């Protein structure tokens, strides 16, 4: 996975705690859960700049995932607090590319790296479209802050 070697235009960290039902028999967070954690962090990042997924969809724009990639470095255990950091390196046009790092207070190392790309899509035509101005404006407001 290649993470851009530059300063992100936006960086957002969301705190979660692993739950019992998310772990496997070894007590590790099940690998498939990390995409769900990324979605939660991404949703809260979008909410933090004044727009929700719901509002995006109500305006006729959907944001389906078109690519995902994960790299596992160390397990996270049941009931561990974790920080899911989302980084965006380019203001989106048609595609929103997000990068992730999952860390815990118990370690100074990254447990999981991830990348998820999403495409802005017109809900009616199901064709790619440009990111809504409200989305871009919200992102630019966060950049200025």
Secondary structure, DSSP 8 states (H G I E B T S, - for coil): ----SS--SEEEEEEEE--GGGB-TTSBB-TTHHHHHHHHHHHHHHHHTT--HHHHHHTTEEEEEEEEEEEE-S--BTT-EEEEEEEE-S--SSEEEEEEEEE-TT-SS-SEEEEEEEEEEETTT--B----HHHHHHHHHHHH-
